[in-house]
């Protein structure tokens, strides 16, 4: 009798499993703007620049109000999101160019989120700006988990919107109409966007995909195409012309071209970025993929002041102190929007305090992939889905390897910042209470010496020395 009951239970269990719908792992699209400030989007108070897609995306999804970049400049911030480690541990901790074209490469030993998702069966692709290793180096995106890469490999060359060439995996794509930086006929971001849309056109529901879109907009060369987007902003703002390194016979790969209307140009680039996001969302819907796709939008660091950029005029930092290259809130706190129809509740906000190193464990959990143990991130899947208990960070840590070295740590509402850390690693710390002073205007270190000492210890224990990026006097 016992044996019969066991058999019956097994049959019933098998039938229930057979009738249960198969759980489909989501597609993941991660959109990364370049130097977009917290306050550059409508949902965060921007009223001079139009961002209708991002505003709608927030209305249809979730806005994270306290989410941070990996640090306040390009390559190390991207290294942090790729590796799940903060800048005291991640492999690339600063911008370091290598010849003939590219940046210090990620090592073979580094495990990226793209590698983990690819191993889990995902198709992986990136379209935009890489900056973590030259073509054919160990940091080449196709050697760090991406099946396909199209765009700028080198972040220095990405300073030009009308470059001589782009890369399609290891194939050099010459933009002949730009005639080696003498003409501005082919706007590279548009070309890259077309390739990203073609990739989505090729997707089928049978295989999940991870699409990384590190756009170059609205980076410092303020030279958008002279189209209707630019025209709608011309004449709306007071302008101070910017004189830079123009295209022509003597043009170099670096630098930024002149712009007579820098405010209008910046606004046009932000709105163009918003339009790109709209095209991605529309393509997902047309393909019937939007309901099984998590789309996240954010920026790699705070707003820039190069090339005629004027974050003060646009309140690009959203009332926070600092810009790109600062570890104050304006340099690292970013707009962060997540959309996943049917899973993320529309028009919601989250106060989860997170950073780029949380993306790897979040994506691997969603993909059913193995999550490495030596990371600093925590999964925020519970915050996205509203299911389960959300794990919280004890603290967040950042370091910056320019301008004399900087460190910052946030624990709860306490925020500590140290400047000139190379020459004085045990130097004075500024202390702020973000709950009362989010703009970091009142240094209260003298009032709370015990808290200063404790946060200083957190800074020390969070930094592991790197031979490639020594955090010392230079």
Residue pairs with C-beta under 8 A, 6 or more apart in sequence:
24 208
24 292
25 120
25 122
25 208
25 366
25 367
25 368
26 208
26 292
26 293
26 294
26 340
26 343
26 366
26 367
27 203
27 208
27 209
27 210
27 211
27 289
27 292
27 293
27 294
28 117
28 122
28 208
28 209
28 210
28 211
28 293
28 294
28 296
28 363
28 366
28 367
29 210
29 211
29 213
29 280
29 284
29 293
29 294
29 295
29 296
30 81
30 210
30 211
30 212
30 213
30 296
30 359
30 363
31 213
31 215
31 277
31 280
31 295
31 296
31 297
31 298
32 78
32 81
32 128
32 212
32 213
32 214
32 215
32 298
32 299
32 300
33 215
33 217
33 218
33 273
33 297
33 298
33 299
33 300
34 74
34 129
34 158
34 214
34 215
34 216
34 217
34 218
34 219
34 299
34 300
35 218
35 219
35 220
35 299
35 300
35 301
35 302
35 303
35 304
35 309
35 324
36 217
36 218
36 270
36 273
36 299
36 303
36 316
36 334
36 335
37 299
37 302
37 303
37 311
37 314
37 316
37 317
37 318
37 323
37 330
38 44
38 302
38 316
38 317
38 318
38 320
38 329
38 330
38 333
38 334
38 335
39 45
39 46
39 314
39 315
39 316
39 317
39 318
39 319
39 320
40 46
40 49
40 51
40 218
40 270
40 303
40 314
40 316
40 318
40 335
41 49
41 51
41 54
41 55
41 270
41 274
41 335
42 49
42 50
42 51
42 52
42 54
42 55
43 51
43 54
43 55
43 58
43 63
43 335
43 337
44 318
44 335
45 315
45 318
45 319
46 314
46 315
48 236
48 237
48 267
48 314
49 266
49 267
49 270
49 271
49 314
50 267
50 271
50 274
51 270
51 271
51 274
52 274
52 278
53 274
53 275
53 277
53 278
53 281
54 274
54 277
54 297
54 335
54 337
57 277
57 281
57 295
57 297
57 337
57 339
58 337
58 347
59 346
59 347
60 339
60 341
60 346
60 347
61 295
61 337
61 338
61 339
61 340
61 344
61 346
61 348
62 337
62 338
62 339
62 344
62 345
62 348
62 349
62 350
62 383
62 384
63 335
63 336
63 337
63 348
63 349
63 350
64 336
64 337
64 338
64 349
64 350
64 352
64 354
64 383
65 349
65 350
65 351
66 333
66 351
66 352
66 353
66 354
67 298
67 333
67 334
67 336
67 352
67 353
67 354
67 355
68 332
68 333
68 334
68 354
68 355
68 356
68 396
68 398
68 410
69 77
69 80
69 298
69 299
69 300
69 301
69 302
69 332
69 333
69 334
69 355
69 356
70 76
70 77
70 78
70 79
70 80
70 81
70 86
70 87
70 90
70 300
70 355
70 356
70 357
70 398
71 77
71 80
71 87
71 93
71 301
71 327
71 332
71 398
71 399
71 400
72 301
72 302
72 322
72 324
72 325
72 326
72 327
72 331
72 332
72 398
72 400
73 94
73 95
73 301
73 324
73 325
73 400
73 402
74 95
74 131
74 155
74 300
74 301
75 92
75 94
75 95
75 96
75 103
75 104
75 131
75 132
75 155
76 87
76 90
76 92
76 93
76 94
76 95
76 401
77 300
77 301
77 356
78 92
78 131
78 132
78 214
78 300
79 85
79 87
79 90
79 91
79 92
79 93
79 106
79 132
80 86
80 87
80 90
80 355
80 356
80 357
81 113
81 356
81 357
81 359
81 360
82 106
82 110
82 112
82 113
82 114
82 132
82 144
82 360
83 90
83 91
83 106
83 110
83 111
83 112
83 113
83 357
83 360
83 375
84 113
84 357
84 358
84 359
84 360
84 361
84 372
84 375
84 376
84 377
85 91
85 357
85 374
85 375
85 376
85 377
86 355
86 357
86 376
86 396
86 397
86 398
86 462
87 93
87 397
87 398
87 399
87 400
88 397
88 399
88 462
88 463
88 464
89 376
89 462
89 464
90 357
91 106
91 107
91 110
91 466
91 468
92 103
92 104
92 106
92 132
92 468
92 469
93 399
93 401
93 466
93 468
93 469
93 471
94 401
94 402
94 469
95 103
95 155
95 402
96 103
96 104
96 468
96 469
97 103
97 104
97 154
97 156
98 104
98 105
98 134
98 137
100 134
101 134
101 135
101 153
101 154
101 157
102 131
102 133
102 134
102 135
102 137
102 139
102 153
102 154
103 131
103 132
103 133
103 134
103 139
103 154
103 155
103 156
104 133
104 139
104 468
105 132
105 133
105 134
105 137
105 138
105 139
105 140
106 112
106 132
106 133
106 138
106 139
106 144
107 138
107 139
108 138
108 143
110 144
111 372
112 144
112 145
113 145
113 210
113 359
113 360
113 363
113 364
114 124
114 126
114 141
114 144
114 145
114 146
114 210
114 212
115 144
115 145
116 145
116 360
116 363
116 364
116 367
116 369
116 370
116 371
116 372
117 124
117 145
117 210
117 363
117 364
117 367
117 369
118 124
118 145
118 146
118 147
118 210
119 369
119 370
120 364
120 367
120 368
120 369
120 370
121 207
121 208
122 207
122 208
122 209
122 210
122 367
123 147
123 203
123 207
123 208
123 209
123 210
124 145
124 146
124 147
124 148
124 209
124 210
124 212
125 146
125 147
125 148
125 149
125 199
125 209
125 210
125 211
125 212
126 141
126 146
126 148
126 149
126 150
126 151
126 211
126 212
126 213
126 214
127 149
127 150
127 151
127 192
127 193
127 195
127 196
127 199
127 211
127 212
127 213
127 214
128 151
128 152
128 192
128 212
128 213
128 214
128 215
128 216
129 151
129 152
129 155
129 158
129 214
129 215
129 216
130 141
130 149
130 151
130 152
130 153
130 154
130 155
130 214
131 152
131 153
131 154
131 155
131 158
132 139
132 141
132 144
133 139
133 140
133 141
133 143
133 144
134 140
134 153
134 154
135 153
135 167
135 170
136 170
137 143
140 149
140 153
140 170
141 149
141 153
142 148
142 149
142 169
142 170
146 212
148 169
148 199
149 167
149 168
149 169
150 166
150 167
150 168
150 169
150 173
150 192
150 195
150 196
151 166
151 167
151 188
151 192
151 195
151 214
151 216
152 158
152 163
152 166
152 167
152 188
152 216
153 167
156 253
156 254
157 163
157 253
158 216
158 219
159 219
159 220
159 221
159 253
159 254
159 255
159 256
160 181
160 188
160 221
160 253
160 254
160 255
160 257
161 184
161 187
161 188
161 189
161 216
161 221
161 223
161 224
162 175
162 178
162 181
162 183
162 184
162 185
162 186
162 187
162 188
162 223
162 247
163 175
163 178
163 181
163 188
163 253
164 174
164 175
164 178
164 180
164 181
164 253
165 172
165 173
165 174
165 175
166 173
166 175
166 188
166 191
166 192
167 173
168 195
175 186
175 188
175 191
177 183
177 185
177 186
178 184
178 185
178 186
178 247
179 185
181 247
181 248
181 251
181 252
181 253
182 247
182 248
182 249
182 251
183 247
184 223
184 247
184 257
187 224
187 225
188 216
189 215
189 216
189 217
189 272
189 276
190 225
192 215
192 216
193 276
193 279
196 211
196 213
196 280
197 279
197 280
197 283
199 211
200 211
200 280
200 283
200 284
200 287
200 289
201 283
201 287
203 209
203 287
203 289
205 288
205 289
205 292
208 367
210 363
210 367
213 276
213 280
214 300
215 273
215 276
217 269
217 270
217 272
217 273
217 276
218 266
218 269
218 270
218 273
219 304
220 256
220 304
220 306
220 307
220 308
220 309
221 244
221 256
221 257
221 307
222 242
222 256
222 259
222 262
222 265
222 266
222 269
222 307
222 308
222 309
223 256
223 257
223 259
223 265
224 230
224 265
224 268
224 269
224 272
229 268
229 271
229 272
229 275
230 261
230 264
230 265
230 268
232 268
233 261
233 263
233 264
233 265
233 267
233 268
233 271
234 261
234 264
235 264
236 264
236 267
237 261
237 263
237 264
237 267
237 313
238 263
239 260
239 261
239 262
239 263
239 264
240 262
240 308
241 258
241 259
241 260
241 261
241 262
241 308
242 256
242 258
242 259
242 262
242 307
242 308
243 258
244 255
244 256
244 257
244 258
244 259
244 307
244 308
245 251
245 252
245 254
245 255
245 256
245 257
246 257
246 258
247 257
256 306
256 307
256 308
257 307
259 265
259 307
259 308
262 307
262 308
262 309
262 310
263 310
263 313
263 314
265 308
266 308
266 309
266 310
266 314
267 314
277 297
280 295
281 290
281 295
281 339
284 290
284 293
284 295
290 341
291 341
291 342
293 340
294 338
294 339
294 340
294 343
294 344
294 366
294 384
295 338
295 339
295 340
296 336
296 337
296 338
296 339
296 359
297 335
297 336
297 337
297 338
298 334
298 335
298 336
298 337
299 334
299 335
300 334
301 324
301 325
301 331
301 332
301 334
302 311
302 316
302 317
302 322
302 323
302 324
302 326
302 330
302 331
302 332
302 333
302 334
303 309
303 311
303 314
303 316
303 317
303 323
303 324
303 330
304 311
304 323
304 324
305 311
305 323
305 324
311 317
311 323
311 330
316 323
317 323
317 329
317 330
317 331
318 330
318 333
319 438
319 439
320 328
320 329
320 330
320 333
320 438
320 439
320 440
321 328
321 329
321 330
321 439
321 440
321 441
322 328
322 329
322 330
322 331
322 440
323 330
323 331
324 331
325 331
325 400
325 402
325 403
326 332
326 406
327 398
327 400
327 406
327 407
327 408
327 417
328 408
328 417
328 440
329 415
329 434
329 438
329 439
329 440
332 398
332 408
338 344
338 384
340 384
343 384
343 385
344 384
344 385
345 386
350 380
350 383
352 380
352 383
352 390
352 392
353 392
353 393
353 396
353 410
354 378
354 380
354 393
355 377
355 396
357 375
357 376
357 377
358 377
358 378
358 379
358 380
359 377
360 371
360 372
360 375
360 377
361 371
361 375
361 377
361 378
361 379
362 377
362 379
362 380
362 381
362 384
363 369
364 370
364 371
364 379
365 371
365 379
365 381
366 381
371 379
376 397
378 391
378 392
378 393
379 391
380 390
381 388
382 388
382 389
382 390
382 391
383 390
394 411
395 409
395 410
395 411
395 458
396 409
396 410
396 411
397 407
397 408
397 409
397 458
397 459
397 462
397 463
398 406
398 407
398 408
398 409
399 405
399 406
399 407
399 408
399 421
399 463
399 471
400 406
400 407
401 469
401 471
404 419
404 420
404 421
404 422
404 423
405 420
405 421
405 422
405 423
405 471
406 417
406 418
406 419
406 421
407 417
407 418
407 421
407 459
407 463
408 415
408 416
408 417
408 418
409 415
409 416
409 455
409 458
409 459
409 462
410 416
410 434
411 455
411 458
413 433
413 434
413 435
413 436
414 431
414 432
414 433
414 434
414 451
414 455
415 431
415 432
415 433
415 434
415 440
416 429
416 430
416 431
416 432
416 452
416 455
416 456
416 459
417 429
417 430
417 432
417 440
418 427
418 428
418 429
418 430
418 456
418 459
419 427
419 430
420 427
421 427
421 471
422 471
422 472
422 473
422 474
423 473
425 471
425 472
426 456
428 445
429 445
429 452
429 455
429 456
429 459
430 440
430 443
430 445
431 443
431 444
431 445
431 448
431 451
431 452
431 455
432 440
432 442
432 443
432 444
433 444
434 440
445 452
463 471
465 471
